[in-house]
Amino acid sequence: MSTVIKSILSEGKEGEKLVIKGWVRTKRGSKNVSFIALNDGSCLGNLQVVAAVEHFSEEDLKDVTTGACIEVSGALAASQGSGQAVELIAEELKVLGKADPDSFPMQPKKHSMEFLREHAHLRFRTNTMAAVFRIRHNLSFAIHKFFNDRGFYNLHTPIITGSDAEGAGEMFRVTTLPADNPPKTEEGAVNYAEDFFGKETNLTVSGQLEAELGALALGKVYTFGPTFRAENSNTTRHLAEFWMIEPEVAFNDLKDNMDLAEDFLKYCVQYCLDNCQEDLEFLDKRFVDLEKQKPANERSEKGLIERLQEIVSNSFERITYTEAINVLQNSKPYKKKKFKYPVEWGTDLQSEHERYLVEKHFGKPVIITDYPASFKAFYMRLNEDGQTVAAMDILFSGIGEIVGGSQREERLDVLEQKMKEFDIPAEEMYWYLDTRRFGTCVHSGFGLGFERLVQFVTGMGNIRDVIPFPRTPKNAEF
């Protein structure tokens, strides 16, 4: 069995006999000895392998090139160089998989993010991407641990669905009907009765509605699965396929919902601070270097780790939508006409507004509540004023909205009226309305786009760099 490099670097003892396997990052040396930097993906650090000419000829080492996969047997020794406590003195070496240095794209030099996206199948072998995806794993584990430790049940909701939870209509169609000549009804429309499911179906945009069904029997549930949006959005914050975390809790009102979301985000960030120190320190240096290249007015005043520490040490500011509009209308950017989008009651807040509130005005995360009903989803509970809903969004610096949620409308008559206003057929949503007919109660939930959380924790500027194989308009490689 080979030994993991992470454990060698932290616990390896001089004289210990080991077998290691990994991928060559670099090879350098003289006529007497070669120094091979080996990495197996378990950590950021490489283990230095020393291959002396008395054991290995030039011919033996000719295929030990950047990207090659090798197996090395030997003994640990105190390192003569700086940067590592121990190194492996090679006694046997096998090349398990060659990598032609003339064609292997991931050479030991700086690559642009665009280049790495074009080579997404190999970008895991870079320090930056490896750090991002180790942190992504830790965040995923933290999410499951947070909910499990608090008595939630994980619910697997459908990926193929006949409902549009958001009412936006931007969904990917799922069908087995032939594209060139689908069966038609007498009226000339596509006859979905002959489709696989006997009706029109799509990839889900949210597991929320089904999660509500679970919460109104099991009490506390959460989903963590892929969701799909057919939005033609080529931005640094949007993906066509992404992962969503959606807890739903019976008997929780809007305040309970905000408390849960704040505790959840703080827990996940703290988990990474506690368990991803090496990777975060590497990404923090990268973050600071990139910020220096930006115009002075666009630079973050804080480093990545400092930004994360502030999440866990500060209470989130809580304001209403109306209060947020007032703050924005009294701001310097508004008075100097620096905002690109209008700021007036009844319009949705844009990213520039959200970031001003978080980064400039309050200097910490902000939860905005009680949005106008006119641009929020049908399932959000109507407030007593008849104009706003019991919704809440959480805003983070650099990201804008990271969580969206609400107290759900539990009153059957109000929900039916809102569905009429949104032109949602009640007969198709009988199953959702049944939960209001039979044992309804106050309940709440929220949705968190997992990639946006990973983006915030890693400091990556583009959401396409925190998911292994991004799905975006005109791009479905791999």
PyMOL commands that set and color helices and strands:
alter all, ss='L'
color gray80, all
select helices_A, chain A and resi 5-11+58-61+113-118+123-125+127-149+192-194+208-218+254-275+277-292+296-298+304-313+321-329+332-335+351-362+373-375+412-421+426-437+450-458+463-465
alter helices_A, ss='H'
color red, helices_A
select strands_A, chain A and resi 17-29+33-39+47-52+69-78+86-97+153-154+160-161+173-174+201-203+220-228+241-250+317-320+366-372+388-396+400-407+443-449
alter strands_A, ss='S'
color yellow, strands_A
deselect
rebuild
show_as cartoon
